[in-house]
Amino acid sequence: MAASPARRRLLFIVSRERMDLYEALRGALWNELDCEIILDRRERERRQGERRAVARGGHDRRRAQRRERMLVDREVRECGWAVVDITTWPEESVDSMRRS
């Protein structure tokens, strides 16, 4: 028996400066089970110590999705929001984005 395809899951990340958009998305998508809207709670770059360790030859634990997250970070900074299809992302990566 073939496995059913993964259900699409979208994560909307909205800048704190765009509360109007955050509220509009929450109002428009409140009944969509496959959509989650969160505020970007970051204030500055984290894990600077870890980045220094990488420069000295250490191991970067975020390597697998770093490029994707950098694109999302840039989109939130430039546009005020980003949407990410998290259907295929490992759950721990999604949880870390929610906490960021």
C-alpha positions in Angstrom: 0.0 0.0 0.0 1.4 3.4 -1.0 1.9 6.0 1.7 -0.4 9.1 1.5 1.4 12.3 0.5 2.4 14.6 3.3 -0.1 17.3 4.1 1.1 20.8 3.2 2.1 22.9 6.2 2.8 26.6 5.8 4.5 28.8 8.4 4.0 32.6 8.0 6.7 34.6 9.8 5.7 38.3 10.2 8.0 41.1 11.3 7.1 42.8 14.6 6.9 46.1 12.7 4.1 44.7 10.6 1.4 44.0 13.2 -1.2 45.1 10.7 -0.2 42.3 8.4 0.0 39.8 11.3 -3.6 40.6 12.3 -4.8 40.5 8.7 -3.3 37.1 8.2 -4.6 35.8 11.4 -8.1 37.0 10.5 -7.9 35.6 6.9 -6.4 32.2 7.8 -7.8 31.5 11.2 -9.7 28.4 9.9 -6.8 27.0 7.8 -5.5 24.0 9.6 -2.3 23.8 7.4 -1.3 27.5 8.1 0.4 28.9 11.2 1.2 32.6 11.6 3.9 33.7 14.0 5.7 37.0 14.9 9.4 37.2 14.3 10.7 37.6 17.8 14.4 37.9 17.0 16.1 41.1 18.0 19.7 40.3 16.8 21.7 37.5 15.4 22.1 34.5 17.8 24.7 31.9 18.2 27.7 34.1 17.6 29.8 31.9 19.7 28.9 28.9 17.6 29.8 30.8 14.4 33.2 31.6 15.9 33.7 27.9 16.6 32.9 27.1 12.9 35.6 29.6 11.8 38.1 27.8 14.0 37.2 24.4 12.4 34.3 23.5 14.7 31.0 21.9 13.5 28.0 23.9 12.6 24.9 22.1 13.8 22.6 24.2 11.6 24.4 23.5 8.3 21.6 21.5 6.6 19.1 24.3 6.6 21.2 27.4 7.1 20.9 28.6 3.5 17.1 28.3 3.6 16.8 30.1 6.9 19.1 32.9 5.6 16.7 33.4 2.7 13.7 33.5 5.1 15.6 35.9 7.4 16.3 38.2 4.5 12.7 38.1 3.2 11.4 39.0 6.7 13.9 41.9 6.9 13.2 43.3 3.4 9.5 42.5 3.0 8.2 42.4 6.5 7.1 38.7 6.2 7.9 35.3 4.7 6.1 32.1 4.1 7.8 28.8 4.4 6.5 25.4 3.3 7.5 23.3 6.3 5.9 20.1 5.1 9.2 18.3 4.7 11.2 20.0 7.4 12.2 18.0 10.4 10.0 18.9 13.4 12.9 20.1 15.5 13.8 22.6 12.8 10.2 23.9 12.7 10.1 24.2 16.5 13.4 26.2 16.5 11.9 28.7 14.0 8.8 29.1 16.2 11.0 29.9 19.2 13.4 32.2 17.3 
